[in-house]
């Protein structure tokens, strides 16, 4: 982050200084176990822990200052700043830091594909610009401000992911991000239990437009019918397969786990893209990234190079070669009905297939139906073996069912051992399916 003094921080967060000497801050941490040089420690209060209990530990680890709102500090001579709410102070500091940069800032939200699209945009912009981006899916009320505070002084562009599961959360994040470009990847069923309907999800996602800067641009999935209903006081750029999309992909060639090739047509012209990740749906991320790239001055050649350089982050359709000519499709980071359908489509392109599927969360009254439909889709696509894990996953009507990951692990090696098999592993993050992927890949 940009250098700032503790005196300036006190003014930014509306705090009250407690002793110590003025210090220069160049980093912020909310984790007492990770205190970099010239660090301000911000203790956050969670459901199960209170960061104030670790202030002294952070100071002994080298923090030059700390905020606090509950427990008075006892470790001197560092500077302490009292605030009413440390989380809101983190937000205020992030807003201040964002305002120090006169660069294009792209915000990405949506029901599915946020992280993939963010990474694709960063891969494209990175061909020309020093691009700061959200690490992984660090996209909540803590991750977003820390991402903004980590923006280096030489950044030329930023891509920030924004997630939510309740009304008001995107608004809260947008007040910090203050994007110059706002993107919604799609509207699906994720968090429908909290938001009531897809229309409610659209309303919650649309909060990002409230903080879009004057002269800003909106980029939307042009094939999403709900997104097509939006009327906004900003230019809207549609990306998709439709003839009226400004960024349109066509002549799609599915190379299965080797990736996807397609022709991309933009206002600059046309080019052939190779997307080194499986799934035809990846063409949407590429088209959106192209729209952002052209907006920020990149050529079609640079865009094609950036798309080809894309690499998935975390456990998102990670391809792992296993013994016996088998392949693991490790897509266990999260699952929605839409992303699961896309993953099953990819899996179905192979001859010998096993789907290890688990519970999808956040679907409310739609839960049972969504799991039944996923199981039916897997059958229609000809998936060879369906292994279901979890109480909700009972409705998948799999060939094998296990109540928990622990119960399933001893059996999975035998059930996935046939030579040449392609194995998909996918569930909501809370199911902990990374343990399954690690076991199959021999990473444990």
C-alpha positions in Angstrom: 0.0 0.0 0.0 1.0 3.6 -0.2 2.9 5.0 2.8 0.8 6.7 5.4 1.5 7.9 8.9 -0.3 6.8 12.0 -1.4 10.5 12.4 -3.0 10.4 9.0 -4.6 7.0 9.7 -6.2 8.5 12.9 -7.8 11.2 10.8 -8.9 8.8 8.1 -10.7 6.4 10.5 -11.9 9.1 12.8 -10.0 7.6 15.7 -8.4 8.7 19.0 -4.7 8.2 19.4 -3.3 6.4 22.5 0.4 7.1 23.3 3.3 5.9 21.3 5.2 7.8 18.6 4.2 8.6 15.1 5.1 5.8 12.7 4.9 5.1 9.0 2.6 2.3 7.8 3.1 0.4 4.6 1.1 -2.8 5.3 -2.1 -3.8 7.0 -2.9 -7.2 8.6 -5.9 -8.7 10.4 -3.9 -11.8 11.3 -1.4 -11.6 14.2 0.4 -14.6 12.7 1.3 -12.6 9.6 2.8 -9.2 10.4 4.9 -7.8 7.6 7.3 -4.8 8.0 5.8 -1.4 9.0 2.4 -3.1 9.6 -0.8 -1.7 11.1 -2.7 -4.5 12.9 -6.5 -4.3 12.8 -8.2 -6.7 15.2 -11.6 -7.9 13.9 -14.4 -9.4 16.0 -15.8 -12.6 14.7 -18.4 -15.1 15.8 -15.8 -17.4 17.5 -12.8 -15.1 18.1 -11.9 -11.6 18.9 -8.8 -10.1 17.3 -8.3 -7.9 20.3 -7.0 -10.9 22.2 -4.1 -11.0 19.8 -3.0 -7.3 19.8 -0.1 -7.9 22.1 1.0 -10.9 20.0 0.9 -8.7 16.9 2.9 -6.0 18.6 5.6 -8.4 19.7 5.7 -9.7 16.2 6.7 -6.2 14.9 3.5 -4.3 14.2 4.1 -0.5 14.5 0.6 0.4 15.4 -2.9 -1.1 16.1 -6.5 -0.1 16.1 -8.8 -1.2 18.9 -12.4 -0.8 20.0 -12.7 -3.1 23.0 -9.6 -4.0 25.1 -7.3 -1.1 26.0 -3.7 -1.8 24.8 -1.0 -2.8 27.3 2.0 -3.3 25.1 4.1 -0.2 24.6 5.6 1.9 23.0 3.8 1.4 19.8 0.9 3.6 18.7 -2.7 2.6 19.3 -5.8 4.2 17.7 -9.2 3.8 19.3 -12.1 3.5 17.0 -15.8 2.7 17.5 -15.7 -0.3 15.1 -12.5 -1.9 13.7 -14.3 -3.4 10.7 -15.7 0.0 9.7 -12.3 1.5 10.3 -10.9 -1.1 7.9 -13.5 0.0 5.4 -12.7 3.7 5.8 -9.0 3.0 5.3 -9.6 0.9 2.2 -11.8 3.7 0.7 -9.0 6.2 1.3 -6.4 4.0 -0.3 -8.6 3.3 -3.3 -9.0 7.0 -3.8 -5.2 7.4 -4.1 -5.3 5.7 -7.5 -6.5 7.3 -10.7 -6.6 4.0 -12.6 -9.3 1.8 -14.2 -10.9 -0.4 -11.6 -13.1 -3.3 -12.7 -15.6 -4.9 -10.3 -16.8 -8.4 -11.0 -19.8 -10.0 -9.5 -22.4 -12.7 -10.5 -23.8 -16.0 -9.4 -21.1 -18.1 -10.9 -17.8 -17.6 -12.7 -16.7 -14.5 -10.8 -13.3 -15.8 -10.0 -12.8 -17.3 -13.4 -13.8 -14.1 -15.1 -11.6 -12.0 -12.8 -8.6 -14.2 -13.5 -9.3 -14.1 -17.3 -9.5 -10.3 -17.2 -6.3 -10.1 -15.2 -4.5 -12.4 -17.7 -5.6 -10.2 -20.6 -4.8 -6.8 -19.0 -1.5 -8.2 -17.8 -0.2 -8.3 -21.4 0.2 -4.6 -21.2 -0.7 -3.2 -17.7 0.6 -3.9 -14.2 -2.7 -5.3 -12.9 -3.7 -5.8 -9.3 -6.4 -8.3 -8.7 -8.2 -10.1 -5.9 -6.2 -13.1 -4.6 -8.3 -16.3 -5.1 -11.9 -15.4 -4.2 -11.0 -13.0 -1.4 -14.3 -11.2 -2.2 -16.1 -10.5 1.1 -16.3 -7.6 3.6 -12.8 -8.5 4.9 -11.2 -9.7 1.6 -12.2 -6.7 -0.5 -10.7 -4.0 1.8 -7.5 -6.0 2.3 -7.2 -6.4 -1.5 -7.6 -2.7 -2.0 -5.1 -1.9 0.7 -2.6 -4.3 -0.9 -2.7 -2.4 -4.2 0.9 -1.4 -5.0 1.8 2.1 -5.9 2.8 1.2 -9.5 -0.6 -0.5 -10.3 -2.0 0.6 -13.7 -5.3 -1.4 -13.4 -7.2 -3.4 -10.9 -9.7 -6.2 -11.0 -11.7 -6.7 -7.8 -14.1 -9.6 -7.2 -17.3 -8.9 -5.1 -19.3 -11.7 -3.5 -22.5 -11.7 -1.4 -25.2 -13.8 0.1 -27.5 -11.1 1.5 -29.0 -7.8 0.3 -26.7 -4.8 1.1 -23.4 -6.6 0.9 -22.5 -5.6 -2.7 -23.5 -2.0 -1.8 -21.1 -2.2 1.1 -18.2 -3.5 -1.0 -19.0 -1.2 -3.9 -18.5 1.8 -1.6 -14.9 0.8 -1.3 -14.3 -0.5 -4.8 -15.8 2.5 -6.6 -15.4 0.8 -10.0 -15.0 2.4 -13.4 -16.3 -0.8 -15.0 -18.9 -3.1 -13.4 -19.5 -6.6 -14.6 -22.2 -9.2 -13.8 -21.3 -12.6 -15.1 -24.8 -14.2 -14.8 -27.8 -14.6 -12.5 -28.3 -18.1 -11.1 -29.7 -19.8 -8.0 -26.8 -19.4 -5.5 -28.0 -17.8 -2.2 -31.6 -18.0 -3.4 -32.4 -19.1 0.2 -31.5 -15.6 1.5 -32.7 -13.5 -1.5 -36.0 -15.2 -2.3 -35.8 -15.5 -6.1 -33.6 -14.9 -9.1 -35.2 -11.5 -9.4 -34.0 -10.9 -5.8 -30.5 -12.1 -6.7 -30.5 -9.7 -9.7 -31.5 -6.8 -7.4 -28.7 -7.7 -4.9 -26.1 -8.0 -7.7 -27.2 -4.7 -9.2 -26.2 -2.8 -6.1 -22.7 -2.6 -7.7 -24.1 0.0 -10.1 -24.7 2.4 -7.2 -21.0 3.0 -6.8 -20.1 3.0 -10.5 -18.1 6.1 -11.3 -19.3 8.9 -13.6 -18.4 7.9 -17.2 -18.3 4.2 -16.2 -19.3 1.2 -18.2 -21.4 -1.9 -17.5 -20.5 -5.2 -19.0 -23.1 -8.0 -18.9 -23.6 -11.5 -20.1 -25.8 -10.9 -23.1 -27.2 -14.4 -23.1 -28.7 -14.1 -19.6 -32.4 -13.2 -19.9 -32.6 -11.5 -16.5 -29.6 -9.3 -17.2 -31.2 -8.3 -20.4 -34.0 -6.7 -18.4 -31.7 -4.1 -16.8 -32.1 -0.4 -17.7 -29.2 1.7 -16.4 -27.9 5.2 -16.8 -24.6 3.9 -18.1 -23.5 2.4 -21.4 -24.1 -1.4 -21.4 -21.8 -3.7 -23.3 -23.2 -7.2 -23.9 -20.9 -10.3 -24.3 -22.1 -13.7 -25.5 -23.2 -15.7 -28.5 -26.1 -13.6 -29.5 -25.9 -11.7 -32.8 -26.5 -8.4 -31.1 -23.6 -8.9 -28.6 -20.8 -6.4 -29.1 -18.3 -9.1 -28.1 -19.6 -12.3 -29.7 -18.1 -15.7 -29.7 -18.9 -18.2 -32.5 -17.5 -21.3 -34.2 -16.9 -22.9 -30.9 -14.7 -26.0 -30.9 -14.8 -28.0 -27.7 -11.5 -29.7 -27.1 -12.7 -31.4 -24.0 -10.2 -31.2 -21.1 -7.6 -29.6 -23.5 -9.8 -26.4 -23.6 -11.9 -24.5 -26.0 -11.3 -22.7 -29.3 -13.6 -20.0 -30.7 -13.8 -17.0 -32.9 -14.3 -13.7 -31.1 -15.8 -10.8 -32.9 -15.4 -7.3 -31.3 -15.6 -3.7 -32.5 -11.9 -4.0 -33.5 -12.4 -7.0 -35.6 -12.2 -10.8 -35.3 -9.6 -13.3 -34.0 -9.4 -16.9 -33.1 -9.0 -17.6 -29.4 -7.6 -20.7 -27.6 -8.9 -20.9 -24.0 -6.7 -23.4 -22.1 -9.4 -24.6 -19.7 -12.3 -27.0 -20.3 -15.9 -26.0 -20.8 -17.7 -24.0 -23.5 -18.9 -21.6 -20.8 -15.3 -20.4 -20.6 -16.0 -18.4 -23.8 -18.1 -16.0 -21.7 -15.2 -15.2 -19.5 -13.0 -14.7 -22.6 -15.5 -12.4 -24.2 -15.9 -10.3 -21.1 -12.2 -10.1 -20.7 -11.9 -8.9 -24.3 -14.4 -6.1 -23.6 -12.4 -4.9 -20.6 -9.2 -5.2 -22.6 -10.3 -3.2 -25.6 -11.8 -0.6 -23.2 -8.3 -0.2 -21.7 -6.5 0.0 -25.0 -5.3 -3.5 -25.7 -5.1 -4.9 -29.2 -6.8 -8.1 -30.4 -3.4 -9.8 -30.5 -2.7 -8.9 -26.9 -6.2 -10.1 -25.9 -5.7 -13.4 -27.6 -2.3 -13.8 -25.9 -3.8 -13.0 -22.6 -6.7 -15.5 -23.0 -4.2 -18.2 -24.0 -2.1 -17.4 -20.8 -5.1 -17.9 -18.5 -4.6 -20.4 -15.6 -7.4 -21.5 -13.2 -7.0 -20.5 -9.6 -7.6 -22.8 -6.6 -9.6 -25.9 -7.2 -11.6 -24.7 -10.2 -11.6 -27.3 -13.0 -8.0 -28.1 -12.2 -6.8 -31.0 -14.4 -4.6 -33.6 -12.7 -3.1 -36.6 -14.4 -3.4 -39.8 -12.3 -1.9 -43.2 -12.7 -3.5 -45.7 -15.1 -4.1 -43.0 -17.7 -6.8 -41.5 -15.5 -7.6 -37.8 -15.2 -9.0 -35.9 -12.2 -11.2 -32.8 -12.8 -10.8 -31.1 -9.5 -13.6 -28.6 -9.5 -14.4 -28.8 -5.8 -14.1 -25.2 -4.7 -17.8 -24.6 -4.9 -21.0 -25.7 -6.7 -24.2 -24.2 -7.9 -26.8 -25.9 -10.2 -25.4 -23.9 -13.1 -21.8 -24.6 -12.5 -22.5 -28.3 -11.8 -24.4 -28.6 -15.1 -21.4 -27.1 -16.9 -19.0 -29.5 -15.2 -21.1 -32.5 -16.1 -21.2 -31.4 -19.7 -17.4 -31.3 -19.7 -17.2 -34.7 -18.1 -19.6 -36.3 -20.5 -17.2 -35.7 -23.4 -15.0 -38.5 -22.1 -15.7 -42.2 -22.5 -15.2 -43.6 -19.0 -16.6 -41.2 -16.4 -17.1 -41.0 -12.7 -18.8 -38.0 -11.0 -18.2 -37.6 -7.3 -20.8 -35.1 -6.3 -21.8 -33.5 -3.0 -24.3 -31.2 -1.4 -25.0 -27.8 -2.9 -25.8 -25.2 -0.3 -27.8 -21.9 -0.3 -30.7 -23.1 -2.4 -33.5 -22.9 0.1 -36.8 -24.5 -1.0 -35.1 -25.3 -4.4 -32.6 -27.7 -2.7 -34.2 -31.0 -3.3 -35.3 -30.2 -6.8 -31.9 -28.9 -7.8 -30.2 -32.1 -6.7 -32.8 -34.3 -8.4 -32.3 -32.3 -11.6 -28.5 -32.6 -11.4 -28.8 -36.4 -11.0 -31.2 -36.6 -13.9 -28.8 -34.5 -16.0 -25.9 -36.8 -15.2 -28.0 -39.7 -16.3 -29.0 -38.1 -19.6 -25.4 -37.2 -20.3 -24.4 -40.8 -19.9 -22.1 -40.4 -16.9 -20.8 -43.8 -16.1 -20.9 -43.8 -12.3 -22.4 -41.2 -9.9 -21.1 -41.1 -6.3 -23.2 -38.9 -4.1 -22.0 -37.6 -0.7 -24.0 -35.7 1.8 -27.6 -35.5 3.0 -28.8 -33.2 0.3 -27.0 -35.3 -2.3 -29.3 -38.2 -1.5 -31.6 -36.6 -4.1 -29.0 -37.1 -6.8 -30.0 -40.8 -6.8 -26.4 -41.9 -7.4 -25.0 -45.4 -7.9 -23.3 -45.0 -4.5 -24.2 -42.8 -1.6 -22.2 -41.9 1.5 -23.3 -39.7 4.4 -19.9 -38.0 4.8 -16.6 -37.5 3.1 -15.0 -39.5 5.9 -17.3 -42.4 5.1 -16.6 -42.2 1.4 -12.8 -41.9 1.4 -11.9 -45.5 2.0 -14.1 -46.6 -1.0 -13.3 -44.0 -3.6 -10.0 -45.4 -4.7 -11.6 -48.7 -5.8 -14.6 -46.9 -7.3 -12.4 -44.7 -9.5 -9.7 -47.2 -10.3 -10.6 -48.3 -13.9 -7.9 -47.4 -16.4 -8.7 -44.4 -18.6 -11.4 -43.0 -16.3 -12.0 -39.2 -16.0 -13.2 -38.3 -12.5 -15.1 -35.1 -11.6 -15.1 -34.0 -8.0 -17.6 -31.2 -7.2 -19.6 -29.9 -4.3 -20.2 -26.7 -2.3 -17.1 -25.5 -0.5 -18.4 -26.4 3.0 -18.4 -30.1 2.1 -14.6 -30.1 2.2 -14.2 -32.1 -1.0 -10.6 -30.9 -1.3 -9.9 -33.9 0.9 -11.2 -36.1 -1.8 -9.3 -34.4 -4.6 -6.1 -34.5 -2.5 -6.6 -38.2 -1.7 -7.2 -39.2 -5.4 -4.2 -37.1 -6.5 -1.9 -38.6 -3.8 -1.4 -35.2 -2.2 -2.2 -36.2 1.3 
